[in-house]
Amino acid sequence: MLLIIHSSEKKMWMQDTSLSLQAKGLMLVLTTQCTSGTTDRETIMSPFTNGASSFRATLEHLRIRDYIRTYPVRSDAGRYTTVIWEVFDEPTSERTKVDMTISINGIQFPVKTNTAC
């Protein structure tokens, strides 16, 4: 998977009372211990004792609240090759407009340029 981290000093997720403790823990790992680039779920899950289903539920919790976006990438043959994860410090509704895009395998992805990746 390709991980794109949009991190700033705000860390709005820390004050978000709608997030579970587990979701905040995952956000903490993603925004402080991971860097943008290629990784896998096992590496991200390594600090936790929870299983894969708990991890998927936490990821969905963060997706619903717009802190994480996922984009599956398919090969020319139509098979999934990887997933791109975009991780944000604040939910979509509170972010400013997107002012650039990146292209990976012909797919355009929005990127905010006023945050460090």
C-alpha positions as CSV (number, residue, x, y, z in Angstrom):
1,M,0.0,0.0,0.0
2,L,1.0,3.6,-0.5
3,L,0.6,5.9,2.5
4,I,0.2,9.6,2.1
5,I,0.3,11.5,5.4
6,H,-1.0,15.1,5.6
7,S,0.2,16.2,9.0
8,S,0.1,19.6,10.6
9,E,0.4,21.1,14.1
10,K,-3.4,21.1,14.5
11,K,-4.0,17.3,15.1
12,M,-7.8,17.9,15.2
13,W,-8.4,14.2,15.7
14,M,-7.1,14.5,19.3
15,Q,-10.0,16.8,20.2
16,D,-12.6,14.9,18.3
17,T,-15.0,13.3,20.9
18,S,-16.6,11.2,18.2
19,L,-13.5,9.1,17.7
20,S,-12.9,6.0,19.8
21,L,-9.7,5.5,21.8
22,Q,-8.6,2.8,19.3
23,A,-9.1,5.2,16.4
24,K,-7.1,7.9,18.2
25,G,-4.3,5.3,18.8
26,L,-4.2,4.4,15.1
27,M,-4.2,8.1,14.1
28,L,-1.3,8.6,16.6
29,V,0.7,5.8,15.0
30,L,-0.1,7.0,11.4
31,T,0.7,10.7,12.0
32,T,3.8,10.3,14.2
33,Q,5.5,7.0,13.5
34,C,4.7,6.4,9.8
35,T,6.0,8.4,6.9
36,S,4.5,8.8,3.5
37,G,5.6,6.0,1.2
38,T,5.1,2.3,0.7
39,T,4.2,0.1,3.7
40,D,1.9,-2.7,4.6
41,R,-0.9,-3.4,7.2
42,E,1.3,-5.7,9.3
43,T,3.8,-2.8,9.9
44,I,1.0,-0.4,10.8
45,M,-0.6,-3.0,13.1
46,S,2.6,-4.1,14.8
47,P,2.2,-1.7,17.9
48,F,-1.3,-3.1,18.6
49,T,-2.5,-6.4,20.0
50,N,-5.8,-6.2,18.2
51,G,-6.6,-8.5,15.3
52,A,-7.2,-7.8,11.6
53,S,-11.0,-7.5,12.0
54,S,-10.6,-4.9,14.8
55,F,-8.1,-3.0,12.6
56,R,-10.6,-3.0,9.7
57,A,-13.3,-1.7,11.9
58,T,-11.1,1.1,13.2
59,L,-10.1,2.0,9.7
60,E,-13.8,2.1,8.7
61,H,-14.5,4.3,11.8
62,L,-11.8,6.8,10.6
63,R,-13.1,6.6,6.9
64,I,-16.6,7.4,8.0
65,R,-15.4,10.5,9.9
66,D,-13.2,11.6,6.9
67,Y,-9.8,11.3,8.5
68,I,-8.7,8.5,6.1
69,R,-9.5,8.1,2.4
70,T,-8.6,4.9,0.6
71,Y,-8.2,4.4,-3.2
72,P,-7.8,0.9,-4.6
73,V,-5.5,0.8,-7.6
74,R,-6.0,-1.8,-10.3
75,S,-3.6,-3.1,-12.9
76,D,-4.4,-3.0,-16.6
77,A,-5.8,-6.5,-16.2
78,G,-8.3,-5.2,-13.6
79,R,-6.7,-6.8,-10.6
80,Y,-6.1,-4.9,-7.4
81,T,-2.4,-4.1,-7.1
82,T,-2.3,-1.8,-4.1
83,V,-4.3,0.6,-2.0
84,I,-3.5,4.3,-1.5
85,W,-4.3,5.6,2.0
86,E,-4.5,9.3,2.5
87,V,-4.4,10.3,6.2
88,F,-5.6,13.8,7.3
89,D,-5.2,15.6,10.7
90,E,-8.8,17.0,10.4
91,P,-12.0,15.7,8.7
92,T,-12.8,16.6,5.1
93,S,-15.4,19.2,6.1
94,E,-12.8,21.2,8.0
95,R,-10.1,21.1,5.3
96,T,-9.4,23.9,2.9
97,K,-9.8,23.5,-0.8
98,V,-7.6,21.1,-2.7
99,D,-5.1,23.0,-4.8
100,M,-3.1,20.3,-6.6
101,T,-3.4,16.6,-7.6
102,I,-0.9,13.8,-8.1
103,S,-1.2,11.0,-10.6
104,I,-0.4,7.4,-9.8
105,N,-1.0,4.8,-12.5
106,G,-3.1,7.3,-14.4
107,I,-5.4,8.0,-11.3
108,Q,-5.6,11.6,-10.1
109,F,-5.5,12.1,-6.3
110,P,-6.1,15.5,-4.6
111,V,-3.3,16.8,-2.4
112,K,-3.3,19.9,-0.2
113,T,-0.1,21.8,-0.6
114,N,-0.3,23.8,2.7
115,T,0.4,20.7,4.9
116,A,3.5,18.7,5.2
117,C,3.4,15.1,3.8
